[in-house]
Amino acid sequence: MVIAVVIGVVLGMEALVNAGMGDENYYDNHTWPQYTGIAVMSVIILILGFVFNYVNRVEVMDPDTGEVLERSPSHSLFFIPMEYWAAIVPLIMVWNVSAVADRGEQDFEFLNSPRVNDRYIVDINELFEDTQEQYHYVVMCVTDVAEDQITVAVSQYGYEQKLGAIRAIEDGETHLLAEGYYYPEREAFDRADLVELKKQQIILSVFRDGN
């Protein structure tokens, strides 16, 4: 039940906020709707936990002593009663939102001041509208930085999940000098467009050596 509430609130808040703001990426790019959703899910979990584990829980009592002989099973997750998750879930979620927001701010800093060998994880299907690749997460590596443009090398390898691209970067497979990893052709992008590509969730993550 706890997991269902968390998933339902997150998806509901995302759909509602994005529709209200007229921007399909608004929820991902702003923390206030995420923190609002955390507060909402905490209240829902607390209320449901109270109802299921106190109001509606059946107890069998000894008519003579009034002692509780048996109780119906409580609603819990990992043996922790549901109402306690009203405090645990917000702690986990707030930490996650804060960590993602910090990483996002760092990504924007790197995009505003690109360097050679910066790696971008890019959704190629979103970047090129006429492309529909199954392995659509690719790595782009900055090969040159000019005043108004950057030049990037595009990986020959695509990944079905973003995690695959992250692992390739962390394993050292995506360095600019990695033989055979990138196509020999280069692509150019206006530096002014990089931040907008990040806001549109086309550039998903930015990696820089030493960070």
TORMIFI-377992 format. One line per 8 residues: for each residue x, y, z of N, C-alpha, C. Coordinates in steps of 0.2 Angstrom, whole numbers. Example, Ala and Ser with C-alpha at 12.3 -4.5 7.8 and 13.67 -1.06 7.14 Angstrom:
% TORMIFI-377992
66:-28:39:62:-22:39:66:-16:39  64:-11:35:68:-5:36:64:0:39
This chain:
% TORMIFI-377992
4:-6:0:0:0:0:4:6:0  10:6:4:14:12:4:17:13:-3  20:8:-6:23:9:-12:18:12:-17  11:9:-17:6:11:-22:5:19:-21  5:21:-14:3:28:-13:9:32:-16  15:30:-15:21:34:-17:21:35:-25  20:29:-28:20:29:-35:14:33:-38  8:32:-35:2:36:-37:3:44:-36
5:46:-31:6:53:-29:11:56:-34  17:53:-35:22:55:-39:20:56:-47  17:51:-49:14:51:-56:8:56:-57  4:56:-52:-2:61:-52:1:68:-51  6:70:-47:8:77:-46:12:79:-53  16:74:-56:19:76:-62:15:77:-67  9:73:-68:5:74:-74:1:81:-72  -1:82:-66:-5:88:-65:-1:94:-66
5:95:-63:9:101:-63:11:102:-70  13:97:-74:15:98:-81:10:100:-85  4:98:-84:-2:100:-88:-4:107:-86  -4:109:-80:-5:115:-77:-1:121:-80  6:119:-80:11:124:-82:12:124:-90  9:119:-93:10:119:-100:17:117:-102  21:113:-98:28:111:-100:29:104:-97  30:99:-102:30:92:-100:36:91:-96
41:95:-95:47:94:-91:47:99:-84  42:102:-83:42:107:-77:43:103:-71  39:98:-70:40:94:-63:47:92:-62  51:90:-67:58:87:-67:62:93:-65  61:99:-68:65:105:-68:64:109:-62  59:108:-57:58:112:-52:57:107:-46  59:110:-40:59:106:-34:52:107:-30  49:113:-31:43:114:-27:37:109:-28
36:107:-34:30:102:-34:33:95:-32  39:94:-32:41:87:-29:41:87:-21  43:93:-18:42:93:-11:34:93:-9  30:97:-13:23:97:-12:20:89:-12  22:86:-17:20:79:-18:22:75:-12  28:76:-9:31:72:-3:26:73:3  24:80:4:20:81:9:13:78:9  11:78:2:4:75:1:4:67:3
10:64:0:10:57:1:11:55:8  15:59:12:15:58:19:9:58:23  5:63:21:-2:64:25:-6:58:23  -6:56:16:-10:50:14:-8:44:18  -2:43:18:1:37:21:-1:37:29  -1:42:32:-2:43:39:-10:41:40  -14:44:36:-21:43:37:-23:36:36  -20:33:30:-22:26:29:-19:22:34
-13:23:37:-10:19:42:-15:19:48  -17:25:50:-21:26:56:-28:22:55  -31:23:49:-37:19:48:-37:12:48  -32:9:44:-31:2:43:-29:-1:50  -24:2:53:-21:-1:59:-24:0:66  -29:5:66:-32:7:72:-39:7:72  -42:11:67:-49:12:67:-53:5:64  -50:2:59:-53:-4:56:-50:-10:58
-45:-10:63:-42:-17:65:-46:-20:70  -47:-27:68:-52:-31:72:-48:-34:78  -51:-33:84:-48:-36:90:-53:-41:93  -50:-47:95:-54:-52:99:-52:-51:106  -57:-50:111:-55:-48:118:-58:-53:122  -55:-55:128:-58:-59:133:-64:-55:136  -70:-58:136:-75:-55:139:-75:-54:147  -71:-58:150:-71:-57:157:-65:-52:159
-60:-53:156:-54:-48:158:-53:-42:154  -56:-42:148:-55:-37:143:-48:-37:140  -44:-42:141:-38:-43:138:-39:-44:130  -34:-41:126:-34:-43:119:-31:-49:118  -35:-54:115:-32:-61:114:-30:-61:107  -32:-58:102:-30:-58:95:-32:-52:91  -27:-50:87:-28:-44:82:-28:-46:75  -31:-43:71:-31:-45:64:-24:-42:61
-21:-45:56:-14:-42:54:-14:-35:53  -8:-32:54:-8:-25:53:-5:-24:46  -7:-18:43:-4:-16:37:3:-13:38  8:-16:34:15:-14:36:19:-15:29  25:-13:29:30:-14:24:37:-15:27  39:-21:25:46:-23:28:45:-24:36  39:-26:38:37:-27:45:37:-20:49  37:-15:46:36:-8:49:29:-6:48
25:-4:53:18:-2:52:17:4:47  12:4:44:11:8:38:12:16:40  9:17:46:9:24:48:16:27:50  21:23:52:28:25:53:31:27:46  29:24:41:31:26:34:30:33:32  25:36:36:23:43:34:29:48:36  34:45:41:40:49:42:46:47:38  46:40:37:52:37:34:52:39:26
46:39:23:46:40:16:48:48:15  46:53:18:48:60:17:56:60:18  59:57:23:66:58:24:70:55:18  68:49:15:71:46:9:70:51:3  64:53:2:62:57:-4:65:64:-4  65:67:2:68:74:2:76:73:1  79:68:4:86:67:2:87:66:-5  83:62:-8:84:61:-16:83:67:-20
77:71:-18:76:77:-22:82:82:-22  84:82:-15:90:87:-14:96:85:-18  97:78:-18:103:76:-21:103:77:-29  97:75:-32:96:76:-39:96:84:-41  93:88:-36:94:95:-38:101:98:-38  105:95:-33:112:98:-33:116:95:-39  114:89:-41:117:87:-47:115:91:-53  109:93:-53:106:96:-59:109:103:-59
110:106:-54:114:113:-54:121:112:-56  124:107:-54:131:106:-57:131:105:-64  126:101:-67:126:100:-74:125:107:-78  121:111:-75:120:118:-78:126:122:-78  130:121:-73:136:125:-72:141:122:-78  141:116:-79:146:113:-84:144:115:-91  137:115:-92:135:117:-99:136:124:-100  136:128:-95:138:135:-96:145:137:-97
149:132:-95:156:133:-96:159:126:-98  158:124:-105:160:117:-107:167:117:-108  170:111:-107:177:109:-108:178:103:-112  183:103:-115:185:97:-119:185:91:-115  182:85:-117:181:79:-114:176:78:-109  172:84:-108:165:83:-105:161:78:-108  157:74:-105:153:69:-108:146:70:-106  142:70:-111:134:71:-110:131:65:-112
126:63:-107:122:57:-109:115:61:-112  114:58:-118:109:62:-123:104:56:-125  97:59:-125:92:54:-128:92:56:-135  94:52:-139:95:53:-146:88:54:-150  83:50:-147:76:50:-150:73:57:-149  75:60:-143:72:67:-142:76:72:-146  83:71:-147:87:76:-150:85:76:-158  84:71:-161:82:70:-168:75:67:-168
70:71:-170:63:69:-170:62:63:-175  66:63:-180:64:57:-185:68:51:-183  71:51:-177:75:45:-175:71:41:-170  70:35:-170:67:31:-165:71:24:-164  76:25:-160:81:20:-159:79:16:-152  79:10:-152:78:6:-146:84:8:-141  90:8:-143:95:10:-139:97:17:-140  93:21:-137:92:28:-138:96:33:-134
100:30:-128:104:34:-124:111:33:-127  114:39:-129:121:39:-131:125:44:-127  131:43:-128:136:48:-125:139:52:-130  139:59:-129:143:64:-133:148:66:-129  154:67:-132:160:69:-129:162:76:-132  164:81:-128:166:87:-131:173:87:-134  174:88:-140:181:88:-143:184:95:-144  179:100:-145:182:107:-146:177:112:-143
180:117:-140:176:123:-137:178:129:-141  173:132:-144:174:139:-147:170:144:-143  170:150:-146:167:155:-142:159:154:-142  156:152:-148:149:152:-149:147:144:-150  151:140:-151:150:133:-152:154:128:-149  151:122:-148:155:116:-146:155:111:-151  160:107:-152:160:101:-156:160:95:-152  156:90:-154:156:84:-150:157:78:-154
159:72:-151:159:66:-155:154:62:-152  150:58:-156:144:54:-154:146:47:-154  144:43:-148:146:36:-147:143:32:-153  147:27:-155:144:22:-159:139:17:-156  140:17:-149:136:12:-145:130:16:-142  124:13:-142:118:16:-139:116:11:-133  112:14:-128:110:10:-122:103:10:-122  100:5:-120:92:5:-119:90:9:-113
95:9:-108:93:12:-102:99:17:-100  97:23:-97:102:28:-95:108:25:-91  106:20:-87:111:17:-82:117:14:-86  115:11:-92:121:8:-96:126:13:-98  124:19:-100:128:25:-102:132:27:-96  129:28:-90:132:30:-84:138:25:-82  137:18:-83:142:13:-81:148:14:-86  146:15:-93:151:15:-98:156:21:-96
153:27:-94:157:33:-92:161:31:-86  158:28:-81:162:27:-74:167:21:-75  166:17:-80:171:12:-82:177:14:-86  177:21:-88:182:23:-92:182:22:-100  176:19:-102:175:17:-109:174:23:-114  173:29:-111:170:35:-115:175:40:-116  181:39:-113:186:45:-114:187:46:-121  189:53:-123:189:55:-130:194:51:-134
199:48:-130:204:44:-134:203:37:-134  197:35:-132:195:28:-132:194:26:-139  198:21:-141:198:19:-148:191:15:-150  188:17:-156:183:14:-159:176:16:-155  176:20:-150:170:21:-146:166:26:-150  169:31:-153:165:37:-156:165:36:-163  160:39:-167:160:40:-174:166:45:-176  169:44:-181:174:49:-183:171:56:-185
165:56:-187:162:62:-189:160:66:-182  160:73:-183:159:77:-177:152:81:-178  149:83:-173:143:87:-173:144:93:-169  141:99:-172:142:105:-168:135:108:-165  136:111:-160:130:114:-156:132:121:-154  127:125:-154:128:132:-152:128:131:-144  133:135:-141:133:134:-134:127:137:-130  124:142:-134:118:145:-131:112:140:-130
112:134:-134:107:129:-134:108:124:-129  114:123:-126:115:118:-122:110:118:-115  110:123:-112:105:124:-106:98:122:-108  96:124:-114:89:123:-116:88:115:-117  93:112:-120:93:105:-121:93:101:-114  96:104:-109:96:101:-103:89:102:-100  86:107:-100:79:109:-98:74:104:-101  75:103:-107:70:99:-111:71:91:-110
76:90:-106:78:83:-104:80:79:-110  84:82:-115:87:79:-120:94:78:-118  98:83:-115:104:81:-112:102:79:-105  103:73:-103:101:71:-96:106:71:-91  112:70:-92:117:71:-87:124:73:-90  128:77:-86:134:79:-88:140:77:-84  145:74:-86:150:71:-83:157:75:-84  161:76:-79:167:80:-80:172:76:-76
178:75:-79:183:71:-75:185:75:-69  186:72:-63:187:75:-57:181:77:-53  175:76:-56:169:78:-52:164:72:-51
